[in-house]
Amino acid sequence: SSGQKLFQILMTYSVYHPEPGYVQGMNDMAAPILYVIPDESLAYACFCAIMRHMTSIFHPNGIGMNRRLDLLRKTIRA
């Protein structure tokens, strides 16, 4: 099922990339990829490619994500 594929992608990523490992929000990145590319291995490869450019957002200290959310808050208020 799609849920199992998503779990496998995120688990495999966190095992092979212990830094940052799994961080909340990664599923929001992986799920649309898996929807468009239903092949688990190809979806995983795409997810890894995207994560190479987004690791600062998903750092365990949350600073990158908090900066993005702060920018979103400021944009919505404007």
Rosetta constraint file for C-alpha pairs under 8 A:
AtomPair CA 1 CA 5 HARMONIC 6.36 0.50
AtomPair CA 2 CA 6 HARMONIC 6.08 0.50
AtomPair CA 2 CA 34 HARMONIC 7.73 0.50
AtomPair CA 3 CA 7 HARMONIC 6.16 0.50
AtomPair CA 4 CA 8 HARMONIC 6.11 0.50
AtomPair CA 5 CA 9 HARMONIC 6.16 0.50
AtomPair CA 5 CA 34 HARMONIC 7.97 0.50
AtomPair CA 5 CA 40 HARMONIC 6.12 0.50
AtomPair CA 6 CA 10 HARMONIC 6.26 0.50
AtomPair CA 6 CA 27 HARMONIC 7.46 0.50
AtomPair CA 6 CA 30 HARMONIC 6.98 0.50
AtomPair CA 6 CA 31 HARMONIC 6.54 0.50
AtomPair CA 6 CA 34 HARMONIC 7.15 0.50
AtomPair CA 7 CA 11 HARMONIC 5.92 0.50
AtomPair CA 8 CA 12 HARMONIC 5.85 0.50
AtomPair CA 9 CA 13 HARMONIC 6.09 0.50
AtomPair CA 9 CA 30 HARMONIC 7.78 0.50
AtomPair CA 9 CA 40 HARMONIC 7.19 0.50
AtomPair CA 9 CA 43 HARMONIC 7.84 0.50
AtomPair CA 9 CA 44 HARMONIC 5.58 0.50
AtomPair CA 10 CA 14 HARMONIC 6.14 0.50
AtomPair CA 10 CA 22 HARMONIC 6.95 0.50
AtomPair CA 10 CA 26 HARMONIC 7.62 0.50
AtomPair CA 10 CA 27 HARMONIC 7.21 0.50
AtomPair CA 10 CA 30 HARMONIC 7.70 0.50
AtomPair CA 11 CA 15 HARMONIC 6.21 0.50
AtomPair CA 11 CA 22 HARMONIC 7.61 0.50
AtomPair CA 12 CA 16 HARMONIC 6.20 0.50
AtomPair CA 13 CA 17 HARMONIC 5.67 0.50
AtomPair CA 13 CA 21 HARMONIC 7.16 0.50
AtomPair CA 13 CA 22 HARMONIC 7.61 0.50
AtomPair CA 13 CA 44 HARMONIC 7.90 0.50
AtomPair CA 13 CA 48 HARMONIC 7.39 0.50
AtomPair CA 14 CA 18 HARMONIC 5.50 0.50
AtomPair CA 14 CA 19 HARMONIC 7.83 0.50
AtomPair CA 14 CA 20 HARMONIC 7.46 0.50
AtomPair CA 14 CA 21 HARMONIC 4.11 0.50
AtomPair CA 14 CA 22 HARMONIC 5.16 0.50
AtomPair CA 15 CA 21 HARMONIC 6.91 0.50
AtomPair CA 17 CA 21 HARMONIC 5.59 0.50
AtomPair CA 18 CA 22 HARMONIC 7.94 0.50
AtomPair CA 19 CA 59 HARMONIC 7.90 0.50
AtomPair CA 20 CA 55 HARMONIC 7.17 0.50
AtomPair CA 20 CA 58 HARMONIC 6.85 0.50
AtomPair CA 20 CA 59 HARMONIC 5.61 0.50
AtomPair CA 20 CA 60 HARMONIC 6.20 0.50
AtomPair CA 22 CA 26 HARMONIC 7.07 0.50
AtomPair CA 23 CA 58 HARMONIC 6.07 0.50
AtomPair CA 23 CA 59 HARMONIC 7.44 0.50
AtomPair CA 23 CA 60 HARMONIC 6.49 0.50
AtomPair CA 24 CA 58 HARMONIC 7.86 0.50
AtomPair CA 25 CA 29 HARMONIC 6.95 0.50
AtomPair CA 25 CA 58 HARMONIC 7.71 0.50
AtomPair CA 26 CA 30 HARMONIC 6.25 0.50
AtomPair CA 26 CA 58 HARMONIC 7.56 0.50
AtomPair CA 27 CA 31 HARMONIC 5.76 0.50
AtomPair CA 28 CA 32 HARMONIC 7.19 0.50
AtomPair CA 29 CA 33 HARMONIC 7.05 0.50
AtomPair CA 29 CA 47 HARMONIC 7.52 0.50
AtomPair CA 30 CA 34 HARMONIC 6.21 0.50
AtomPair CA 30 CA 43 HARMONIC 7.79 0.50
AtomPair CA 30 CA 47 HARMONIC 6.04 0.50
AtomPair CA 31 CA 35 HARMONIC 6.17 0.50
AtomPair CA 32 CA 36 HARMONIC 6.30 0.50
AtomPair CA 33 CA 37 HARMONIC 5.82 0.50
AtomPair CA 33 CA 43 HARMONIC 5.94 0.50
AtomPair CA 33 CA 46 HARMONIC 7.35 0.50
AtomPair CA 33 CA 47 HARMONIC 7.07 0.50
AtomPair CA 34 CA 38 HARMONIC 5.11 0.50
AtomPair CA 34 CA 39 HARMONIC 7.35 0.50
AtomPair CA 34 CA 40 HARMONIC 7.04 0.50
AtomPair CA 34 CA 43 HARMONIC 5.43 0.50
AtomPair CA 37 CA 42 HARMONIC 6.88 0.50
AtomPair CA 37 CA 43 HARMONIC 5.58 0.50
AtomPair CA 38 CA 43 HARMONIC 6.85 0.50
AtomPair CA 39 CA 43 HARMONIC 6.04 0.50
AtomPair CA 40 CA 44 HARMONIC 6.02 0.50
AtomPair CA 41 CA 45 HARMONIC 6.28 0.50
AtomPair CA 42 CA 46 HARMONIC 6.26 0.50
AtomPair CA 43 CA 47 HARMONIC 6.08 0.50
AtomPair CA 44 CA 48 HARMONIC 6.15 0.50
AtomPair CA 45 CA 49 HARMONIC 6.27 0.50
AtomPair CA 46 CA 50 HARMONIC 6.27 0.50
AtomPair CA 47 CA 51 HARMONIC 6.08 0.50
AtomPair CA 48 CA 52 HARMONIC 6.27 0.50
AtomPair CA 49 CA 53 HARMONIC 7.26 0.50
AtomPair CA 50 CA 54 HARMONIC 6.45 0.50
AtomPair CA 51 CA 55 HARMONIC 5.58 0.50
AtomPair CA 54 CA 58 HARMONIC 6.90 0.50
AtomPair CA 55 CA 59 HARMONIC 6.18 0.50
AtomPair CA 56 CA 64 HARMONIC 5.71 0.50
AtomPair CA 57 CA 62 HARMONIC 7.37 0.50
AtomPair CA 57 CA 63 HARMONIC 7.41 0.50
AtomPair CA 57 CA 64 HARMONIC 4.19 0.50
AtomPair CA 57 CA 65 HARMONIC 4.96 0.50
AtomPair CA 57 CA 68 HARMONIC 7.85 0.50
AtomPair CA 58 CA 62 HARMONIC 6.67 0.50
AtomPair CA 58 CA 64 HARMONIC 6.66 0.50
AtomPair CA 58 CA 65 HARMONIC 6.43 0.50
AtomPair CA 59 CA 63 HARMONIC 7.20 0.50
AtomPair CA 59 CA 64 HARMONIC 6.78 0.50
AtomPair CA 59 CA 65 HARMONIC 7.95 0.50
AtomPair CA 62 CA 66 HARMONIC 5.99 0.50
AtomPair CA 63 CA 67 HARMONIC 6.16 0.50
AtomPair CA 64 CA 68 HARMONIC 6.40 0.50
AtomPair CA 65 CA 69 HARMONIC 6.17 0.50
AtomPair CA 66 CA 70 HARMONIC 5.97 0.50
AtomPair CA 67 CA 71 HARMONIC 6.19 0.50
AtomPair CA 68 CA 72 HARMONIC 6.23 0.50
AtomPair CA 69 CA 73 HARMONIC 6.17 0.50
AtomPair CA 70 CA 74 HARMONIC 6.24 0.50
AtomPair CA 71 CA 75 HARMONIC 6.11 0.50
AtomPair CA 72 CA 76 HARMONIC 6.16 0.50
AtomPair CA 73 CA 77 HARMONIC 6.26 0.50
AtomPair CA 74 CA 78 HARMONIC 6.34 0.50
